């Protein structure tokens, strides 16, 4: 079996047969390659059962291949490369691009449970010696200590921290760098490395699929489905919402408007959080790297914090916490918003969630972010918060969309689930409405399944801001309201 599940979804990739391991007869510039079983090289034991034959040294595979069994367990639902006597947490995504979990070269347990650095070197020397460029995506300091010597160069220009985002500019630069290396020689390949060979590798690999084969991968979901099929037995390869958002951003990058935006207010429901005080941190992603206080190589720079300001205090009965920016905070590029909470007056602040967005895709206000948009939400918080929990970001220089209590015109909505995310509300509802028909066998089937649709800009009727707006509209001519006429902390 080429992938972990039944294959990519139908549509733009219907003709894909999967990216197999390259050999001398394969056209490396195409994904339409000859099938070759990546999970082959099995032998039969004395009982007639198929058993993978590892040709690794005894020090690598362990007596009775016990270390290989440990590595299979640690890999969990990730597919492994088991071929030509190798058993590695590695997988080809295309004929000339592979992803792998970073090798282990320190500590007996680490070597026994993860890719052994000696076995990784043996693989590349025997298969791609002098033809591979390694792309290290691990941004944590001192996490990458491997010397591949003459096997191939190592590129460190696109590192970023686990569960974070690389930034749109870096994703584009990565695609250019991969293209430049592969175009130099037909036999060149690239190997992407992160801790597990999954999330961070998936972000960059999906960007390259969208960049190189726009006809085959017509949406971000197409590329993520394909990568998941190549890398996973079960489950999704990309699980961090902001990383999925940035793959979606990259698929729509030509629609982005590089710009500064003016943030005027952020509103967070206070009741469900049950905190004494909330704190808001806003970070930006810079082009240069520096060492942060934690010792990590990081591009994340603090732009604004409510720490030390008279903001975020939650009084008894408050429904919402308001963070106002009277001077309009100017933001540009990749932005992270983090919300932290303190249960007791003298207790520590604990992060509740964070999320990334790019200002080039901000074309309305307010933008509403729900639970499906947040990163790093603990299981306790996820079960505690209501399904309709959301925060709102308001921008003073962007057109206001119609409130759910007063829709004078069709509002443009942004949906991560639509191939064309910029739709009117009516168009979006039509796209997501289930439709049934009759197939060639006379059976009734779902022609359009109607996936759950999330149009974030619209606000729910139970929102304090919407209620206030509805009351004002009852005594006005229905004119649009400015940010200044929305409720403040005392009127929530």
C-alpha positions as CSV (number, residue, x, y, z in Angstrom):
1,X,0.0,0.0,0.0
2,X,1.4,3.4,-1.0
3,X,-0.2,5.4,1.7
4,X,-1.8,5.0,5.1
5,X,-5.4,5.3,3.9
6,X,-7.5,4.9,0.8
7,X,-5.7,7.7,-1.0
8,X,-6.3,11.4,-1.6
9,X,-9.7,12.7,-2.0
10,X,-11.3,12.9,-5.5
11,X,-11.2,16.1,-7.5
12,X,-8.0,17.8,-8.7
13,X,-5.9,14.8,-7.6
14,X,-8.1,12.1,-8.9
15,X,-5.4,11.0,-11.4
16,X,-2.6,10.8,-8.8
17,X,-1.2,7.4,-8.2
18,X,1.0,8.6,-5.3
19,X,4.7,9.5,-5.1
20,X,6.8,6.4,-4.9
21,X,10.4,5.9,-4.0
22,X,12.5,7.2,-6.9
23,X,14.7,4.9,-9.0
24,X,16.8,5.5,-12.1
25,X,13.8,5.1,-14.5
26,X,11.6,7.6,-12.7
27,X,11.0,11.1,-14.1
28,X,11.7,13.1,-11.1
29,X,9.9,16.3,-12.3
30,X,6.5,14.6,-12.2
31,X,4.4,12.9,-9.6
32,X,3.1,10.3,-12.1
33,X,5.8,7.7,-11.4
34,X,5.9,3.9,-11.6
35,X,4.5,2.2,-8.5
36,X,7.1,0.8,-6.1
37,X,6.2,-0.7,-2.8
38,X,7.8,1.4,-0.1
39,X,6.7,-1.1,2.6
40,X,8.3,-4.0,0.9
41,X,11.5,-6.0,1.6
42,X,9.7,-8.5,3.8
43,X,10.9,-12.0,4.6
44,X,9.1,-15.1,5.9
45,X,10.0,-16.6,9.3
46,X,9.9,-20.3,10.2
47,X,6.1,-20.1,10.9
48,X,5.4,-18.6,7.5
49,X,4.6,-15.1,8.8
50,X,5.9,-12.1,6.8
51,X,8.6,-10.3,8.7
52,X,10.5,-7.2,7.7
53,X,14.2,-7.9,7.2
54,X,16.4,-5.2,8.7
55,X,19.9,-5.1,7.5
56,X,21.0,-2.6,10.1
57,X,24.0,-3.4,12.3
58,X,23.2,-5.2,15.5
59,X,24.0,-2.1,17.5
60,X,21.3,-0.2,15.6
61,X,18.5,-2.8,15.4
62,X,19.2,-4.5,18.7
63,X,19.1,-8.2,19.5
64,X,16.0,-9.8,17.9
65,X,15.4,-6.4,16.3
66,X,14.1,-5.1,19.7
67,X,15.1,-1.5,18.9
68,X,13.2,-1.6,15.6
69,X,10.1,-2.7,17.5
70,X,10.6,0.2,19.9
71,X,10.9,2.6,17.0
72,X,7.7,1.3,15.5
73,X,5.9,2.0,18.8
74,X,7.3,5.5,19.1
75,X,6.3,6.3,15.5
76,X,2.7,5.6,16.5
77,X,0.5,6.3,13.5
78,X,3.3,7.6,11.2
79,X,4.2,5.5,8.2
80,X,7.8,4.3,8.1
81,X,10.3,3.6,5.2
82,X,10.8,-0.2,5.2
83,X,12.7,-1.1,2.1
84,X,16.2,-2.3,1.0
85,X,17.0,-3.4,4.5
86,X,16.2,-0.1,6.2
87,X,13.6,0.7,8.8
88,X,13.4,4.4,9.3
89,X,10.8,7.0,10.4
90,X,11.0,8.5,6.9
91,X,8.6,8.9,4.0
92,X,8.8,10.0,0.4
93,X,6.2,12.7,-0.4
94,X,7.2,13.1,-4.0
95,X,9.9,11.3,-6.0
96,X,12.5,13.9,-5.0
97,X,11.2,15.1,-1.6
98,X,11.2,13.1,1.6
99,X,10.4,13.9,5.3
100,X,12.0,12.3,8.3
101,X,12.1,12.5,12.0
102,X,15.3,14.1,13.2
103,X,18.1,11.5,13.9
104,X,19.1,10.7,17.5
105,X,22.8,10.8,18.3
106,X,22.8,11.4,22.1
107,X,21.6,8.9,24.8
108,X,21.0,5.2,24.5
109,X,17.2,5.5,25.0
110,X,17.0,8.2,22.3
111,X,19.0,6.2,19.9
112,X,17.0,3.1,20.6
113,X,13.6,4.8,20.2
114,X,14.1,7.2,17.3
115,X,16.0,7.2,14.0
116,X,19.6,6.2,14.8
117,X,22.0,8.7,13.2
118,X,24.3,6.0,11.9
119,X,21.4,4.3,10.1
120,X,20.2,7.6,8.6
121,X,23.8,8.2,7.3
122,X,23.9,4.7,5.9
123,X,20.7,5.2,4.1
124,X,21.7,8.5,2.5
125,X,25.2,7.3,1.6
126,X,23.9,4.2,-0.1
127,X,20.9,5.9,-1.8
128,X,21.6,9.6,-2.4
129,X,25.2,10.3,-1.5
130,X,26.2,13.8,-2.7
131,X,22.7,14.3,-4.2
132,X,20.7,15.3,-1.2
133,X,20.2,18.7,0.5
134,X,18.9,18.5,4.0
135,X,16.4,21.2,5.2
136,X,16.5,21.5,9.0
137,X,13.2,22.9,10.3
138,X,14.0,22.5,14.0
139,X,14.2,26.0,15.6
140,X,15.0,24.8,19.1
141,X,18.6,25.7,20.1
142,X,21.1,22.7,20.1
143,X,18.4,20.3,18.9
144,X,20.2,19.7,15.6
145,X,23.8,18.5,16.2
146,X,24.3,16.1,13.4
147,X,27.2,16.3,10.9
148,X,26.3,14.7,7.6
149,X,29.8,15.4,6.2
150,X,30.1,14.8,2.5
151,X,26.6,13.3,2.2
152,X,25.0,16.6,1.4
153,X,24.6,20.2,2.5
154,X,22.3,21.2,5.3
155,X,20.1,24.3,5.0
156,X,19.2,26.1,8.3
157,X,17.4,29.1,6.8
158,X,13.8,27.9,7.4
159,X,13.9,26.8,11.0
160,X,10.9,27.6,13.3
161,X,9.7,26.4,16.7
162,X,7.4,23.5,17.2
163,X,3.6,24.2,16.9
164,X,4.5,27.7,15.5
165,X,4.4,29.0,11.9
166,X,7.2,29.8,9.5
167,X,5.6,32.9,8.0
168,X,4.3,33.4,4.4
169,X,7.6,35.0,3.2
170,X,9.7,32.1,4.5
171,X,7.3,29.5,2.9
172,X,7.8,31.2,-0.5
173,X,11.5,31.4,0.0
174,X,11.6,27.7,0.9
175,X,9.9,26.7,-2.3
176,X,12.4,28.8,-4.3
177,X,15.3,27.1,-2.5
178,X,14.0,23.6,-3.1
179,X,13.3,24.4,-6.8
180,X,16.8,25.8,-7.2
181,X,18.5,22.7,-5.8
182,X,16.3,20.2,-7.7
183,X,16.8,22.0,-11.0
184,X,20.6,21.6,-10.8
185,X,20.7,17.9,-11.3
186,X,18.0,15.3,-12.2
187,X,19.2,13.1,-9.4
188,X,19.0,15.7,-6.7
189,X,16.6,15.1,-3.8
190,X,15.6,17.1,-0.6
191,X,15.1,15.8,2.9
192,X,13.0,17.8,5.3
193,X,13.6,17.2,9.0
194,X,11.7,18.1,12.2
195,X,11.3,16.4,15.5
196,X,8.6,14.0,14.3
197,X,8.8,14.5,10.5
198,X,5.2,15.5,10.6
199,X,3.7,19.0,11.5
200,X,6.6,21.3,10.5
201,X,7.6,19.1,7.6
202,X,3.9,19.0,6.5
203,X,3.6,22.8,6.4
204,X,6.6,23.2,4.1
205,X,5.9,20.1,2.0
206,X,2.3,21.2,1.4
207,X,3.5,24.7,0.4
208,X,5.9,23.1,-2.1
209,X,3.0,20.9,-3.5
210,X,0.8,24.0,-4.0
211,X,3.8,25.9,-5.5
212,X,4.9,23.2,-8.0
213,X,1.7,21.5,-9.0
214,X,-1.1,24.2,-8.8
215,X,-3.3,22.2,-11.2
216,X,-3.2,19.0,-9.2
217,X,-3.5,20.7,-5.8
218,X,-6.1,23.3,-6.3
219,X,-6.8,24.0,-2.6
220,X,-4.9,23.8,0.7
221,X,-7.1,20.8,1.7
222,X,-5.9,18.9,-1.4
223,X,-2.3,19.2,-0.4
224,X,-2.9,18.3,3.3
225,X,-5.0,15.3,2.2
226,X,-2.2,14.1,0.0
227,X,0.5,14.6,2.6
228,X,-1.6,12.8,5.2
229,X,-2.1,9.9,2.8
230,X,1.7,9.6,2.2
231,X,2.7,10.0,5.8
232,X,0.0,8.7,8.2
233,X,-1.6,5.4,8.9
234,X,-4.5,7.2,10.7
235,X,-5.3,10.7,11.8
236,X,-4.3,14.0,10.3
237,X,-0.8,15.1,9.6
238,X,-1.4,18.8,10.3
239,X,-3.2,19.3,13.6
240,X,-2.2,22.8,14.6
241,X,-4.9,25.2,13.5
242,X,-2.5,28.1,12.7
243,X,-0.4,25.8,10.6
244,X,-3.4,24.7,8.7
245,X,-4.4,28.4,8.3
246,X,-1.0,29.3,6.9
247,X,-1.2,26.5,4.3
248,X,-4.6,27.9,3.3
249,X,-3.0,31.4,3.2
250,X,-0.3,30.1,0.9
251,X,-2.8,28.6,-1.5
252,X,-4.5,32.0,-1.6
253,X,-1.2,34.1,-1.5
254,X,-1.9,36.0,-4.7
255,X,-5.1,37.3,-3.2
256,X,-3.3,38.8,-0.2
257,X,-2.9,42.5,0.2
258,X,0.5,43.3,2.0
259,X,-0.5,46.0,4.3
260,X,-0.5,47.6,7.8
261,X,-3.7,47.3,9.8
262,X,-4.8,49.4,12.7
263,X,-6.0,47.3,15.6
264,X,-8.5,49.2,17.7
265,X,-10.0,46.6,20.1
266,X,-10.0,42.9,21.2
267,X,-13.0,41.5,23.0
268,X,-12.9,38.2,24.9
269,X,-15.8,36.5,26.7
270,X,-15.0,36.7,30.4
271,X,-17.7,34.5,31.9
272,X,-16.7,31.1,30.5
273,X,-13.1,31.7,31.4
274,X,-13.8,32.3,35.2
275,X,-10.5,34.2,35.7
276,X,-9.7,37.0,38.1
277,X,-7.7,38.8,35.4
278,X,-6.9,38.3,31.7
279,X,-3.6,39.3,30.0
280,X,-3.1,39.8,26.3
281,X,0.2,39.5,24.5
282,X,0.7,40.4,20.8
283,X,3.8,39.1,19.0
284,X,5.2,39.6,15.5
285,X,7.4,37.4,13.3
286,X,10.6,39.1,12.1
287,X,12.9,38.1,9.3
288,X,16.1,37.9,11.4
289,X,16.8,35.3,14.0
290,X,17.9,35.8,17.6
291,X,18.3,33.9,20.8
292,X,15.4,34.3,23.1
293,X,15.7,34.2,26.9
294,X,14.6,30.5,26.8
295,X,17.6,29.6,24.7
296,X,15.6,28.9,21.5
297,X,16.3,30.3,18.1
298,X,13.3,32.4,17.6
299,X,11.8,35.0,15.3
300,X,9.0,35.9,17.6
301,X,9.2,39.5,19.0
302,X,6.8,41.0,21.6
303,X,5.0,44.0,20.1
304,X,2.5,44.8,22.9
305,X,1.3,43.4,26.2
306,X,-1.4,44.4,28.7
307,X,1.0,43.4,31.5
308,X,1.4,46.5,33.8
309,X,-1.6,48.2,32.3
310,X,-5.1,48.7,33.8
311,X,-6.7,46.2,31.5
312,X,-8.1,42.7,31.8
313,X,-9.5,42.8,35.3
314,X,-12.7,40.8,35.5
315,X,-15.3,42.1,37.9
316,X,-18.1,39.9,39.2
317,X,-20.9,39.8,36.6
318,X,-18.7,41.0,33.6
319,X,-19.6,39.2,30.4
320,X,-16.7,40.5,28.4
321,X,-13.1,41.7,28.8
322,X,-12.1,44.6,26.6
323,X,-8.6,45.5,25.4
324,X,-8.7,48.9,23.8
325,X,-6.0,50.6,21.7
326,X,-6.9,54.3,21.6
327,X,-3.9,55.1,19.4
328,X,-4.6,52.2,17.1
329,X,-1.9,49.6,17.3
330,X,-0.3,49.2,13.8
331,X,0.4,45.6,12.8
332,X,2.0,44.2,9.7
333,X,2.8,40.7,8.5
334,X,2.5,37.6,10.7
335,X,0.9,38.3,14.1
336,X,0.3,36.1,17.1
337,X,-2.3,36.9,19.7
338,X,-2.1,35.1,23.1
339,X,-4.6,35.2,25.9
340,X,-3.5,34.3,29.4
341,X,-5.5,34.0,32.6
342,X,-5.0,34.3,36.3
343,X,-7.4,32.4,38.6
344,X,-6.4,34.1,41.8
345,X,-5.2,37.6,42.7
346,X,-1.6,36.5,43.4
347,X,-1.5,33.5,41.2
348,X,0.6,33.0,38.0
349,X,-0.7,33.8,34.5
350,X,-1.3,30.6,32.5
351,X,-1.8,30.7,28.7
352,X,-5.3,29.8,27.6
353,X,-4.7,29.8,23.9
354,X,-2.9,31.6,21.1
355,X,-3.3,31.9,17.3
356,X,-1.5,33.4,14.3
357,X,-2.8,35.4,11.4
358,X,-1.4,37.4,8.5
359,X,-2.5,41.0,8.1
360,X,-2.6,40.6,4.3
361,X,-5.8,38.6,4.7
362,X,-7.6,41.2,6.9
363,X,-10.3,42.8,4.8
364,X,-13.1,43.4,7.3
365,X,-13.9,44.0,10.9
366,X,-14.7,42.5,13.3
367,X,-12.8,39.2,12.7
368,X,-14.2,36.5,14.9
369,X,-12.0,33.5,16.0
370,X,-13.7,30.4,17.4
371,X,-12.3,27.4,19.2
372,X,-11.3,25.8,15.9
373,X,-8.9,28.6,15.3
374,X,-6.9,28.4,18.6
375,X,-3.6,26.7,19.2
376,X,-2.2,25.1,22.3
377,X,-5.6,24.8,24.0
378,X,-5.3,22.2,26.8
379,X,-7.8,19.4,27.0
380,X,-9.1,20.8,30.3
381,X,-9.9,24.2,28.7
382,X,-11.3,22.6,25.5
383,X,-13.9,20.6,27.5
384,X,-14.6,23.6,29.8
385,X,-15.3,26.3,27.1
386,X,-18.6,26.4,25.3
387,X,-18.8,25.4,21.6
388,X,-19.6,29.0,20.6
389,X,-16.7,30.6,22.5
390,X,-15.0,33.2,20.3
391,X,-12.9,36.4,20.5
392,X,-13.3,39.4,18.3
393,X,-10.5,41.6,16.8
394,X,-11.6,45.0,15.5
395,X,-9.7,47.1,13.0
396,X,-10.5,50.8,12.6
397,X,-9.3,51.0,9.0
398,X,-11.4,48.1,7.6
399,X,-15.0,48.0,6.5
400,X,-17.5,46.6,9.0
401,X,-19.5,43.5,8.0
402,X,-23.2,43.4,8.7
403,X,-24.0,42.3,12.2
404,X,-26.1,39.1,12.6
405,X,-28.9,41.2,14.0
406,X,-29.0,43.6,11.1
407,X,-27.9,42.3,7.7
408,X,-28.7,45.2,5.3
409,X,-26.5,43.6,2.6
410,X,-24.7,40.3,2.0
411,X,-21.5,40.3,4.0
412,X,-18.3,38.9,2.6
413,X,-17.1,36.0,4.7
414,X,-13.8,34.2,5.0
415,X,-14.1,30.4,5.3
416,X,-11.2,28.0,5.7
417,X,-13.4,25.2,4.4
418,X,-14.1,26.8,1.0
419,X,-11.9,26.5,-2.0
420,X,-12.7,30.1,-2.8
421,X,-12.9,31.6,0.7
422,X,-14.1,35.1,-0.4
423,X,-17.8,34.6,-0.8
424,X,-21.0,36.3,0.1
425,X,-23.0,34.7,2.9
426,X,-25.6,33.6,0.4
427,X,-23.1,32.0,-2.0
428,X,-21.4,30.2,1.0
429,X,-24.7,28.8,2.2
430,X,-25.4,27.4,-1.3
431,X,-22.0,25.8,-1.5
432,X,-22.4,24.1,1.9
433,X,-26.0,23.0,1.6
434,X,-26.2,19.2,1.2
435,X,-27.5,18.0,-2.2
436,X,-28.7,14.6,-3.2
437,X,-29.1,12.9,-6.6
438,X,-29.4,9.6,-8.4
439,X,-26.3,7.7,-9.5
440,X,-25.9,5.4,-12.5
441,X,-27.2,2.5,-10.5
442,X,-30.4,4.3,-9.6
443,X,-29.3,4.8,-6.0
444,X,-29.8,8.0,-4.1
445,X,-26.4,9.5,-3.2
446,X,-24.9,12.6,-1.7
447,X,-23.6,14.8,-4.5
448,X,-22.5,17.6,-2.1
449,X,-21.9,16.6,1.5
450,X,-22.2,20.1,2.8
451,X,-19.3,20.2,5.3
452,X,-19.6,22.4,8.4
453,X,-19.1,26.0,7.4
454,X,-17.3,28.6,9.6
455,X,-17.7,32.2,8.5
456,X,-15.7,33.9,11.2
457,X,-16.5,37.6,10.5
458,X,-20.1,37.4,11.6
459,X,-21.0,37.8,15.2
460,X,-23.6,35.8,17.1
461,X,-26.8,37.4,18.4
462,X,-25.9,36.7,22.0
463,X,-22.8,38.8,21.8
464,X,-22.9,42.0,24.0
465,X,-21.6,44.1,21.1
466,X,-24.3,42.9,18.8
467,X,-27.0,43.5,21.4
468,X,-25.8,47.0,21.9
469,X,-25.7,47.6,18.2
470,X,-29.2,46.3,17.7
471,X,-30.5,48.7,20.4
472,X,-28.8,51.6,18.8
473,X,-30.1,50.7,15.3
474,X,-33.7,50.7,16.7
475,X,-33.3,54.4,17.4
476,X,-31.2,55.3,14.3
477,X,-31.4,55.3,10.6
478,X,-29.4,52.1,10.4
479,X,-26.1,53.8,9.6
480,X,-22.9,51.8,10.2
481,X,-21.4,52.2,13.7
482,X,-17.8,53.1,14.3
483,X,-15.6,51.3,16.9
484,X,-16.0,54.2,19.3
485,X,-19.8,53.6,19.5
486,X,-19.4,50.0,20.5
487,X,-19.7,49.2,24.2
488,X,-16.8,49.7,26.6
489,X,-16.0,47.7,29.7
490,X,-18.6,49.4,31.8
491,X,-21.5,48.7,29.3
492,X,-20.8,45.0,28.7
